[in-house]
């Protein structure tokens, strides 16, 4: 484990050197590279930078490194769809992670054979959250030049208090605990884009209209059919009485004009890891603040003839990865309930986490016990519970929710839109590719509102719109303009429209963008580049090619075209 300048030795935790925050308060640390955010992009960037013999600090707000992958999302988005195979686009460090996971299940030979033959085998990419967490912890501990700082949050989140700049360069960042970090280069690997915002780089939140980028699926959606309520549900506290107020979870917003932009973001959810394996099951308990009236929408949905969906095993050892939706019907997504999250303080986010966690726990108890639910629903949900071996430090419930949508960097010269992947649209020229992407537009509902007197979940986009194709991501999409910030990389909030970001927001793609950021930062330091924007792409390309990146959207193993029908 690398020890930075002026840093004292401290006790081991999770096989990583990390003390209680008070031990390190008001100390200064110097590194070659500082990574803010222990997401998939964050730990990938940190590991790759350390392997390049760069001193690296990885700062994570929570007690765990790994992001949503270790908080319920063990299902991954690799080879999960029948209409296409995207495993061939997995980057080299991401591939190493999944191979390490396969080794934990004694599946290395099968994994290697599937990769070698490009066989589609989605289960080989899936894992239990505690297994993924263990793999990441062990992996980080192997790197000599890497220090991990848990429970270390950027001061003020993204409001600017935590960043000092000298000209266009970040000179130092400060944490809530009073520590400071300086580095040649910084990598913002937060889902929220906190360092990006605090550094004064332009960003946006919400949905653009159709107008600015001519995206046919942009803005308000008048025809949301996927994961839509299948029956009409009265939205008012007193049925039929519009003046009585709206049911919990329903927003008081007009539908608006089709294609209009707004500040709404797609729904967050808890990636619920449940099990029906009796020997490993903790039953759903009744939360202390349980209020069944919060779930009136589910009661009315059933009374109107709707069916509650059921959990299903998709992970090893009889576990779920519930993403928040029912393909048809009423799911667990939380549209419109996290609008304050992206720009919230750490305290505001923590309160929101707690409130929504209590709501989700109460809903699980409601489905298994409330007599308004059909007996078949209660019987089915009573078979399930929290796994004893997951999230053992948080009563077996995920410690973070799925932040699908927050800040996005905005560059007026480089912007990822739906047209990058749109088949038949004029090819978007990319002279500096860093990865090949293969994932469709994927946006969960943005609002739960009233339409024609009934509840309407608006905004879900999945398997609709024009045919699409593999495409290349530009290096410049992950760095701000040099006039804005000259020593920053942004792998988790690239310059993109709302639709464009949805093409990229999957974990293995974040891992690859994080790895690229580390290669580029190393080159920038080595060549004394003036900024992250001026990294010699020829040198970067040589590094990426040598590492095994796929940088050809027309490669033989990729489809020419994917249809949504």
VEXFIDO-814802 format. One record per residue (C-alpha): x, y, z; residue number from 1; chain. Coordinates in steps of 0.1 Angstrom, whole numbers, plus 2048, in hexadecimal, padded with zeros to 3 digits. Layout:
BEGIN
  xx  yy  zz num chaine
   X   Y   Z NUM      A
...
% end
This chain:
BEGIN
  xx  yy  zz num chaine
 800 800 800   1      A
 80F 821 7F5   2      A
 813 83C 810   3      A
 80F 85F 803   4      A
 824 87D 80E   5      A
 81D 889 831   6      A
 805 86C 838   7      A
 80A 857 857   8      A
 804 832 859   9      A
 7E2 828 864  10      A
 7CF 808 86C  11      A
 7C2 7EF 853  12      A
 79D 7EC 84B  13      A
 78E 7D5 830  14      A
 7B3 7CD 827  15      A
 7B7 7F3 81F  16      A
 7C9 80D 832  17      A
 7AE 824 83E  18      A
 7A8 834 860  19      A
 78B 844 872  20      A
 787 867 862  21      A
 791 878 883  22      A
 7B4 868 881  23      A
 7BC 879 860  24      A
 7AA 899 865  25      A
 7BB 8B8 857  26      A
 7D8 8A6 846  27      A
 7E5 8AD 823  28      A
 7EB 892 80A  29      A
 7FE 894 7E9  30      A
 7FA 87B 7CC  31      A
 7FF 878 7A7  32      A
 7DA 871 7A2  33      A
 7BC 875 7B8  34      A
 79C 863 7B0  35      A
 77C 86F 7C0  36      A
 761 855 7C1  37      A
 764 82F 7C8  38      A
 74D 825 7AC  39      A
 755 80D 790  40      A
 767 829 77E  41      A
 779 833 79D  42      A
 789 813 7A8  43      A
 791 80A 784  44      A
 7A3 82C 77F  45      A
 7B5 828 7A0  46      A
 7C1 804 799  47      A
 7CD 80C 776  48      A
 7DF 82C 782  49      A
 7F0 818 79E  50      A
 7FB 7FE 785  51      A
 80C 81A 771  52      A
 820 821 791  53      A
 80D 841 798  54      A
 805 84A 7BC  55      A
 7DF 849 7BF  56      A
 7C6 853 7D9  57      A
 7A3 845 7D5  58      A
 789 859 7EA  59      A
 767 849 7F1  60      A
 74B 85A 805  61      A
 73D 839 812  62      A
 74D 81C 824  63      A
 750 807 805  64      A
 760 808 7E3  65      A
 74D 7FA 7C5  66      A
 72F 810 7BD  67      A
 70D 801 7B4  68      A
 71D 7E0 7AA  69      A
 722 7D7 7CE  70      A
 701 7E7 7D9  71      A
 6E9 7CF 7C7  72      A
 6F2 7D1 7A2  73      A
 704 7B0 79F  74      A
 6EF 7A8 780  75      A
 705 7BE 769  76      A
 6FB 7CA 747  77      A
 711 7B2 734  78      A
 701 79A 71B  79      A
 6E0 79F 72E  80      A
 6CB 7A6 70F  81      A
 6BF 78D 6F5  82      A
 6C2 7A5 6D7  83      A
 6E8 7AD 6DA  84      A
 708 7A2 6EA  85      A
 71D 7BD 6FA  86      A
 737 7A9 70D  87      A
 750 7AE 6F1  88      A
 751 7D3 6FA  89      A
 75C 7CD 71E  90      A
 77D 7DF 725  91      A
 79C 7CE 731  92      A
 79B 7D8 756  93      A
 776 7D1 758  94      A
 77D 7AF 748  95      A
 796 7A9 764  96      A
 77D 7B1 77E  97      A
 763 799 770  98      A
 77D 77E 76C  99      A
 787 782 791 100      A
 762 77F 79A 101      A
 760 75F 785 102      A
 77D 751 798 103      A
 76A 755 7B9 104      A
 74F 73E 7AA 105      A
 769 726 79B 106      A
 75D 730 778 107      A
 77E 73C 76A 108      A
 781 722 74F 109      A
 75D 727 744 110      A
 762 74D 744 111      A
 782 74B 730 112      A
 773 734 716 113      A
 754 74B 712 114      A
 76A 769 70E 115      A
 781 758 6F6 116      A
 765 74B 6E0 117      A
 74E 76A 6E6 118      A
 733 754 6F3 119      A
 715 765 702 120      A
 712 759 726 121      A
 703 774 73C 122      A
 705 760 75D 123      A
 72B 760 75B 124      A
 72B 785 760 125      A
 714 786 77E 126      A
 71E 785 7A3 127      A
 712 78A 7C6 128      A
 719 7AC 7D5 129      A
 72E 7A1 7F2 130      A
 743 78D 7D9 131      A
 748 7AB 7C3 132      A
 751 7C0 7E1 133      A
 76B 7A6 7ED 134      A
 77A 7A5 7CB 135      A
 77E 7CA 7C9 136      A
 78C 7CD 7ED 137      A
 7A6 7B2 7E6 138      A
 7AF 7C2 7C4 139      A
 7B4 7E4 7D3 140      A
 7CA 7D6 7EE 141      A
 7E2 7C7 7D4 142      A
 7EC 7E9 7C6 143      A
 80B 7F7 7D7 144      A
 807 81B 7CC 145      A
 7E2 81E 7D5 146      A
 7D3 82D 7F5 147      A
 7AD 82A 7FC 148      A
 79C 843 812 149      A
 779 838 81C 150      A
 75F 84E 82C 151      A
 771 86B 81B 152      A
 759 884 80A 153      A
 761 8A2 7F4 154      A
 759 8C1 809 155      A
 737 8D0 7FF 156      A
 730 8B5 7E6 157      A
 72F 8C8 7C5 158      A
 72A 8EB 7D1 159      A
 74E 8F6 7CD 160      A
 75A 8F9 7F1 161      A
 770 8DB 7EE 162      A
 785 8E5 7D0 163      A
 7A1 8FE 7CC 164      A
 7AE 907 7AA 165      A
 7CD 918 79D 166      A
 7C3 927 77C 167      A
 7B1 90B 76A 168      A
 7C0 8EF 77E 169      A
 7B4 8DF 79E 170      A
 7CF 8E5 7B7 171      A
 7BF 8D4 7D5 172      A
 79F 8C5 7E1 173      A
 792 8C4 805 174      A
 77D 8AA 816 175      A
 761 8AE 82F 176      A
 779 8A0 849 177      A
 791 8BD 843 178      A
 7AB 8AA 830 179      A
 7BA 8B7 810 180      A
 7C7 8A6 7F1 181      A
 7DD 8B3 7D5 182      A
 7E6 8A1 7B4 183      A
 7F2 8A6 791 184      A
 7D0 899 784 185      A
 7AE 892 793 186      A
 793 879 788 187      A
 76F 87F 790 188      A
 760 85C 792 189      A
 742 866 7A7 190      A
 720 85D 799 191      A
 715 880 7A2 192      A
 731 894 791 193      A
 73A 8A5 7B1 194      A
 75E 8AE 7A9 195      A
 754 8B9 787 196      A
 73B 8D2 795 197      A
 751 8DD 7B1 198      A
 76C 8E5 798 199      A
 756 8FD 785 200      A
 752 8E8 766 201      A
 730 8ED 754 202      A
 717 8D2 759 203      A
 6F2 8CB 755 204      A
 6D7 8B6 766 205      A
 6B6 8AA 756 206      A
 6A8 8A5 734 207      A
 6AE 8BA 715 208      A
 692 8C0 6FD 209      A
 692 8B3 6DA 210      A
 69E 8D4 6CC 211      A
 6C3 8D8 6D5 212      A
 6D1 8B7 6C8 213      A
 6B4 8AB 6B2 214      A
 6AF 88C 6C8 215      A
 68E 87C 6BF 216      A
 68A 86C 6E2 217      A
 694 88A 6F6 218      A
 67E 89B 710 219      A
 65B 894 71C 220      A
 64E 872 710 221      A
 629 86F 706 222      A
 62C 84A 6FF 223      A
 63C 839 71D 224      A
 632 815 71B 225      A
 64F 801 72A 226      A
 64C 7FC 750 227      A
 62A 80E 74F 228      A
 60D 807 766 229      A
 5F6 7EE 754 230      A
 5D6 7FB 764 231      A
 5C8 81D 76C 232      A
 5CF 828 790 233      A
 5BE 846 7A0 234      A
 5D9 85E 7AC 235      A
 5C6 871 7C6 236      A
 5C6 86C 7EC 237      A
 5A0 86C 7EA 238      A
 598 859 7CA 239      A
 589 870 7B0 240      A
 58F 88F 7C5 241      A
 5A9 8A5 7B4 242      A
 5AB 8BD 7D1 243      A
 5B4 8A2 7EB 244      A
 5D8 8A0 7E1 245      A
 5ED 885 7D0 246      A
 5F7 863 7DC 247      A
 61B 85E 7E9 248      A
 634 85A 7CC 249      A
 61F 86E 7B4 250      A
 62D 890 7A8 251      A
 618 8AF 7A3 252      A
 624 8B7 780 253      A
 612 8BC 75F 254      A
 61C 8A4 743 255      A
 629 8C1 72F 256      A
 630 8C3 70A 257      A
 63D 8A5 6F8 258      A
 663 8A8 6F2 259      A
 667 8C5 70B 260      A
 685 8C6 721 261      A
 685 8C8 747 262      A
 69A 8C2 766 263      A
 68C 8A0 76D 264      A
 6A4 882 771 265      A
 69E 85D 76C 266      A
 693 849 78A 267      A
 6AB 83C 7A3 268      A
 6A4 81B 7B4 269      A
 6B3 802 7CD 270      A
 6C3 7E5 7BB 271      A
 6B3 7CC 7D2 272      A
 6C6 7AD 7DA 273      A
 6AD 794 7E9 274      A
 6AD 76F 7EE 275      A
 694 752 7F1 276      A
 6AE 73B 800 277      A
 6A1 734 822 278      A
 6C2 72D 833 279      A
 6CF 74F 828 280      A
 6B0 764 82C 281      A
 6A7 781 843 282      A
 681 788 841 283      A
 674 7AA 838 284      A
 66F 7BC 859 285      A
 656 7D8 861 286      A
 669 7F9 861 287      A
 665 80E 880 288      A
 655 82A 86C 289      A
 640 813 857 290      A
 622 824 848 291      A
 60D 80F 830 292      A
 5FC 82E 822 293      A
 61C 834 80F 294      A
 614 816 7F9 295      A
 5F1 81F 7F0 296      A
 5FB 820 7CB 297      A
 603 7FA 7CD 298      A
 5E2 7F3 7DF 299      A
 5CE 805 7C4 300      A
 5E3 7F6 7A8 301      A
 5DA 7D3 7B4 302      A
 5B5 7DC 7BA 303      A
 5B3 7E9 796 304      A
 5BF 7C7 789 305      A
 5E5 7CD 788 306      A
 5FD 7B2 791 307      A
 61B 7B7 7A8 308      A
 63B 7A9 798 309      A
 64F 78E 7A9 310      A
 674 78B 7B1 311      A
 68A 773 79D 312      A
 6AC 764 7A2 313      A
 6C6 773 78B 314      A
 6E6 771 7A0 315      A
 6F9 754 7AE 316      A
 6ED 743 7CE 317      A
 6C8 74B 7C9 318      A
 6C9 771 7C9 319      A
 6B8 78D 7B7 320      A
 6C4 7AE 7A7 321      A
 6A3 7C1 7A5 322      A
 6A9 7E1 790 323      A
 689 7F3 79B 324      A
 671 7EB 77F 325      A
 657 7D3 774 326      A
 659 7D0 74E 327      A
 633 7D6 74E 328      A
 623 7E4 76D 329      A
 62C 7F5 78E 330      A
 64F 7F0 799 331      A
 667 7FF 7B4 332      A
 677 81B 7A0 333      A
 674 83D 7B1 334      A
 66E 857 796 335      A
 66D 87B 7A0 336      A
 678 874 7C3 337      A
 69D 87B 7C1 338      A
 69E 89D 7AF 339      A
 6B1 8AD 7CB 340      A
 6CB 892 7CC 341      A
 6E4 89C 7B0 342      A
 6EC 8BF 7BF 343      A
 6E5 8B6 7E3 344      A
 6FD 8B8 800 345      A
 70B 898 80F 346      A
 6F2 89C 82C 347      A
 6D5 8A2 814 348      A
 6DE 883 800 349      A
 6E2 86E 81F 350      A
 6BF 878 82B 351      A
 6B1 870 80A 352      A
 6C2 84E 80A 353      A
 6B3 846 82C 354      A
 690 852 823 355      A
 68F 83E 803 356      A
 69F 81F 814 357      A
 683 820 82E 358      A
 669 823 813 359      A
 677 805 800 360      A
 67A 7EF 81F 361      A
 656 7F8 828 362      A
 64A 7EF 805 363      A
 65A 7CC 807 364      A
 649 7C7 829 365      A
 628 7D4 81A 366      A
 629 7BC 7FD 367      A
 630 79E 813 368      A
 617 7A7 82F 369      A
 5FC 7C0 826 370      A
 5DA 7B0 822 371      A
 5D1 7C8 805 372      A
 5EA 7B3 7F1 373      A
 5DD 792 7E1 374      A
 5E6 773 7F5 375      A
 5FB 767 7D8 376      A
 60F 787 7D9 377      A
 614 785 7FF 378      A
 61D 760 7FC 379      A
 636 766 7E1 380      A
 647 785 7F1 381      A
 648 773 813 382      A
 65F 759 803 383      A
 679 774 7FE 384      A
 690 788 816 385      A
 6B1 799 81A 386      A
 6D0 783 816 387      A
 6E3 77E 836 388      A
 704 77F 825 389      A
 6FE 7A1 813 390      A
 702 7C4 820 391      A
 70A 7B6 843 392      A
 712 7D9 850 393      A
 6F1 7E8 845 394      A
 6D6 7CF 851 395      A
 6DA 7BC 82F 396      A
 6CC 7D9 81B 397      A
 6E1 7EB 800 398      A
 6F5 808 80D 399      A
 6EF 81E 7EE 400      A
 6D4 822 7D4 401      A
 6D9 822 7AE 402      A
 6E2 846 7A4 403      A
 6D9 842 77F 404      A
 6D9 867 776 405      A
 6EA 885 785 406      A
 702 8A0 777 407      A
 710 89E 754 408      A
 72D 8B2 747 409      A
 724 8C9 72A 410      A
 73C 8D1 70E 411      A
 72F 8E4 6F0 412      A
 748 8D4 6D9 413      A
 747 8B0 6E4 414      A
 725 8A1 6EF 415      A
 718 87D 6EE 416      A
 6F4 87C 6E2 417      A
 6DD 860 6D6 418      A
 6EB 866 6B3 419      A
 70C 857 6BC 420      A
 6FA 835 6BD 421      A
 6DE 83C 6A5 422      A
 6DF 825 687 423      A
 6DB 837 666 424      A
 6E3 859 675 425      A
 702 86A 666 426      A
 721 85A 676 427      A
 72E 86E 694 428      A
 753 872 68D 429      A
 76A 867 6AA 430      A
 78F 86D 6A5 431      A
 799 863 6C8 432      A
 785 845 6D3 433      A
 78A 836 6F5 434      A
 770 81A 6F4 435      A
 755 80A 6DF 436      A
 733 80C 6EF 437      A
 715 7F4 6E9 438      A
 6F7 7FC 6FE 439      A
 6D5 80C 6F5 440      A
 6C4 82B 702 441      A
 6BA 820 725 442      A
 6A7 839 73A 443      A
 690 830 757 444      A
 670 844 75E 445      A
 676 868 767 446      A
 654 871 776 447      A
 635 862 786 448      A
 619 87A 77E 449      A
 5F4 87D 776 450      A
 5E9 879 752 451      A
 5C4 878 749 452      A
 5BA 872 76D 453      A
 5D1 854 772 454      A
 5F5 84E 77D 455      A
 60E 84F 761 456      A
 633 846 764 457      A
 643 85C 74A 458      A
 665 85A 739 459      A
 670 836 737 460      A
 684 82F 717 461      A
 68F 80C 710 462      A
 68E 7F8 6EF 463      A
 67E 814 6DC 464      A
 689 82E 6C2 465      A
 69F 829 6A4 466      A
 6B6 80B 69E 467      A
 6D8 810 6AD 468      A
 6FC 804 6AA 469      A
 71E 802 6BB 470      A
 730 823 6BE 471      A
 751 833 6CA 472      A
 755 84A 6E8 473      A
 76C 868 6E3 474      A
 788 86E 6FD 475      A
 77E 893 6FE 476      A
 75B 889 70C 477      A
 76B 880 72E 478      A
 780 8A0 732 479      A
 774 8C4 737 480      A
 781 8DF 720 481      A
 7A3 8EB 72B 482      A
 795 90E 732 483      A
 77D 8FE 74B 484      A
 794 8E6 75E 485      A
 7B5 8D9 751 486      A
 7BD 8BC 767 487      A
 79C 8A9 76B 488      A
 78D 889 75C 489      A
 768 882 75F 490      A
 761 85D 756 491      A
 73F 85B 767 492      A
 730 87C 75B 493      A
 73B 87F 737 494      A
 730 89B 720 495      A
 70F 88E 714 496      A
 6EA 895 710 497      A
 6D1 883 726 498      A
 6CC 869 70B 499      A
 6F1 867 703 500      A
 6FA 860 728 501      A
 6E1 843 729 502      A
 6F6 831 70F 503      A
 714 832 726 504      A
 707 82F 74A 505      A
 70F 80A 750 506      A
 72A 7FE 767 507      A
 742 7EC 750 508      A
 743 80B 739 509      A
 74A 821 758 510      A
 766 80A 761 511      A
 775 80E 73E 512      A
 773 833 73E 513      A
 783 833 760 514      A
 7A0 81E 753 515      A
 7A4 835 735 516      A
 7A6 853 74D 517      A
 7C3 843 760 518      A
 7D6 83C 740 519      A
 7D1 860 734 520      A
 7DB 86F 756 521      A
 7FB 85A 755 522      A
 804 867 732 523      A
 7FC 88A 73C 524      A
 814 889 75A 525      A
 82F 877 746 526      A
 82E 88F 729 527      A
 828 8AE 73E 528      A
 809 8B5 72A 529      A
 7F9 8D7 730 530      A
 7D7 8C7 737 531      A
 7C2 8A8 736 532      A
 7B4 8B4 715 533      A
 7D7 8B5 705 534      A
 7E1 891 70C 535      A
 7F1 883 6ED 536      A
 7D6 86C 6DF 537      A
 7F0 858 6CB 538      A
 801 84E 6EB 539      A
 7E0 847 6FC 540      A
 7D4 832 6DF 541      A
 7F4 81D 6E1 542      A
 7ED 816 705 543      A
 7C9 80D 6FF 544      A
 7D1 7F6 6E2 545      A
 7EC 7E5 6F6 546      A
 7D4 7E0 713 547      A
 7BA 7D0 6FD 548      A
 79F 7EB 6F9 549      A
 786 7E6 6DD 550      A
 788 806 6C9 551      A
 776 7FB 6A9 552      A
 750 7FF 6A7 553      A
 751 7E9 687 554      A
 763 7CC 697 555      A
 758 7AA 68A 556      A
 748 79F 6AB 557      A
 731 7BE 6AD 558      A
 70F 7C1 69C 559      A
 70B 7DA 681 560      A
 6E9 7E3 68D 561      A
 6D2 7DC 6AA 562      A
 6AC 7DF 6A7 563      A
 695 7E8 6C4 564      A
 679 7D4 6B6 565      A
% end
